[in-house]
């Protein structure tokens, strides 16, 4: 849970990485 909050706070720093992770997590149709 803390990891998620910490990650959200680090969004500005790792914005591209966050987008890539979310995109990769989504199933490819």
N, CA, C and O atoms as CSV, one atom per row, in Angstrom:
chain,resi,resn,atom,element,x,y,z
A,1,UNK,N,N,0.852,-1.204,0.000
A,1,UNK,CA,C,0.000,0.000,0.000
A,1,UNK,C,C,0.887,1.253,0.000
A,1,UNK,O,O,0.661,2.183,-0.775
A,2,UNK,N,N,1.876,1.265,0.862
A,2,UNK,CA,C,2.805,2.409,0.919
A,2,UNK,C,C,3.546,2.565,-0.395
A,2,UNK,O,O,3.839,3.674,-0.841
A,3,UNK,N,N,3.842,1.420,-1.006
A,3,UNK,CA,C,4.564,1.460,-2.280
A,3,UNK,C,C,3.768,2.213,-3.339
A,3,UNK,O,O,4.328,2.980,-4.122
A,4,UNK,N,N,2.447,1.983,-3.355
A,4,UNK,CA,C,1.578,2.664,-4.324
A,4,UNK,C,C,1.604,4.174,-4.084
A,4,UNK,O,O,1.755,4.956,-5.023
A,5,UNK,N,N,1.456,4.576,-2.822
A,5,UNK,CA,C,1.463,6.006,-2.483
A,5,UNK,C,C,2.810,6.617,-2.877
A,5,UNK,O,O,2.881,7.708,-3.442
A,6,UNK,N,N,3.856,5.889,-2.565
A,6,UNK,CA,C,5.198,6.375,-2.865
A,6,UNK,C,C,5.378,6.510,-4.379
A,6,UNK,O,O,5.990,7.457,-4.873
A,7,UNK,N,N,4.829,5.540,-5.088
A,7,UNK,CA,C,4.941,5.561,-6.548
A,7,UNK,C,C,4.155,6.741,-7.128
A,7,UNK,O,O,4.624,7.412,-8.047
A,8,UNK,N,N,2.968,6.987,-6.591
A,8,UNK,CA,C,2.136,8.102,-7.063
A,8,UNK,C,C,2.878,9.428,-6.846
A,8,UNK,O,O,2.822,10.326,-7.685
A,9,UNK,N,N,3.563,9.532,-5.723
A,9,UNK,CA,C,4.309,10.767,-5.426
A,9,UNK,C,C,5.499,10.906,-6.368
A,9,UNK,O,O,5.969,12.011,-6.636
A,10,UNK,N,N,5.976,9.771,-6.865
A,10,UNK,CA,C,7.113,9.795,-7.777
A,10,UNK,C,C,6.686,9.866,-9.243
A,10,UNK,O,O,7.508,9.719,-10.148
A,11,UNK,N,N,5.407,10.089,-9.462
A,11,UNK,CA,C,4.901,10.153,-10.838
A,11,UNK,C,C,5.640,11.206,-11.667
A,11,UNK,O,O,6.106,10.894,-12.762
A,12,UNK,N,N,5.759,12.437,-11.179
A,12,UNK,CA,C,6.439,13.483,-11.946
A,12,UNK,C,C,7.866,13.084,-12.328
A,12,UNK,O,O,8.360,13.457,-13.392
A,13,UNK,N,N,8.512,12.333,-11.458
A,13,UNK,CA,C,9.900,11.937,-11.695
A,13,UNK,C,C,9.985,10.776,-12.690
A,13,UNK,O,O,10.835,10.756,-13.580
A,14,UNK,N,N,9.095,9.829,-12.514
A,14,UNK,CA,C,9.113,8.660,-13.398
A,14,UNK,C,C,7.807,8.569,-14.183
A,14,UNK,O,O,7.124,7.545,-14.182
A,15,UNK,N,N,7.484,9.677,-14.852
A,15,UNK,CA,C,6.228,9.739,-15.597
A,15,UNK,C,C,6.224,8.760,-16.763
A,15,UNK,O,O,5.268,8.007,-16.945
A,16,UNK,N,N,7.285,8.773,-17.545
A,16,UNK,CA,C,7.380,7.879,-18.706
A,16,UNK,C,C,7.361,6.422,-18.272
A,16,UNK,O,O,6.681,5.589,-18.871
A,17,UNK,N,N,8.115,6.129,-17.223
A,17,UNK,CA,C,8.175,4.756,-16.722
A,17,UNK,C,C,6.804,4.283,-16.257
A,17,UNK,O,O,6.415,3.140,-16.495
A,18,UNK,N,N,6.075,5.177,-15.589
A,18,UNK,CA,C,4.742,4.853,-15.094
A,18,UNK,C,C,3.795,4.536,-16.253
A,18,UNK,O,O,3.021,3.581,-16.187
A,19,UNK,N,N,3.864,5.346,-17.314
A,19,UNK,CA,C,3.012,5.135,-18.487
A,19,UNK,C,C,3.357,3.799,-19.138
A,19,UNK,O,O,2.468,3.030,-19.506
A,20,UNK,N,N,4.644,3.532,-19.277
A,20,UNK,CA,C,5.079,2.275,-19.901
A,20,UNK,C,C,4.595,1.085,-19.089
A,20,UNK,O,O,4.121,0.098,-19.651
A,21,UNK,N,N,4.710,1.173,-17.777
A,21,UNK,CA,C,4.265,0.079,-16.907
A,21,UNK,C,C,2.767,-0.158,-17.055
A,21,UNK,O,O,2.318,-1.299,-17.165
A,22,UNK,N,N,1.999,0.927,-17.057
A,22,UNK,CA,C,0.547,0.813,-17.189
A,22,UNK,C,C,0.181,0.231,-18.543
A,22,UNK,O,O,-0.718,-0.603,-18.646
A,23,UNK,N,N,0.878,0.671,-19.578
A,23,UNK,CA,C,0.596,0.202,-20.937
A,23,UNK,C,C,0.942,-1.280,-21.072
A,23,UNK,O,O,0.198,-2.044,-21.687
A,24,UNK,N,N,2.069,-1.679,-20.499
A,24,UNK,CA,C,2.505,-3.069,-20.562
A,24,UNK,C,C,1.577,-3.964,-19.737
A,24,UNK,O,O,1.339,-5.117,-20.096
A,25,UNK,N,N,1.063,-3.432,-18.646
A,25,UNK,CA,C,0.162,-4.200,-17.787
A,25,UNK,C,C,-1.142,-4.511,-18.514
A,25,UNK,O,O,-1.738,-5.571,-18.320
A,26,UNK,N,N,-1.575,-3.576,-19.349
A,26,UNK,CA,C,-2.817,-3.783,-20.099
A,26,UNK,C,C,-2.623,-4.898,-21.124
A,26,UNK,O,O,-1.567,-5.002,-21.748
A,27,UNK,N,N,-3.651,-5.727,-21.291
A,27,UNK,CA,C,-3.559,-6.820,-22.266
A,27,UNK,C,C,-3.556,-6.282,-23.697
A,27,UNK,O,O,-4.252,-5.317,-24.013
A,28,UNK,N,N,-2.772,-6.914,-24.542
A,28,UNK,CA,C,-2.684,-6.479,-25.943
A,28,UNK,C,C,-3.755,-7.204,-26.752
A,28,UNK,O,O,-3.769,-8.434,-26.813
A,29,UNK,N,N,-4.634,-6.451,-27.361
A,29,UNK,CA,C,-5.700,-7.053,-28.160
A,29,UNK,C,C,-5.340,-7.023,-29.638
A,29,UNK,O,O,-6.116,-7.487,-30.472
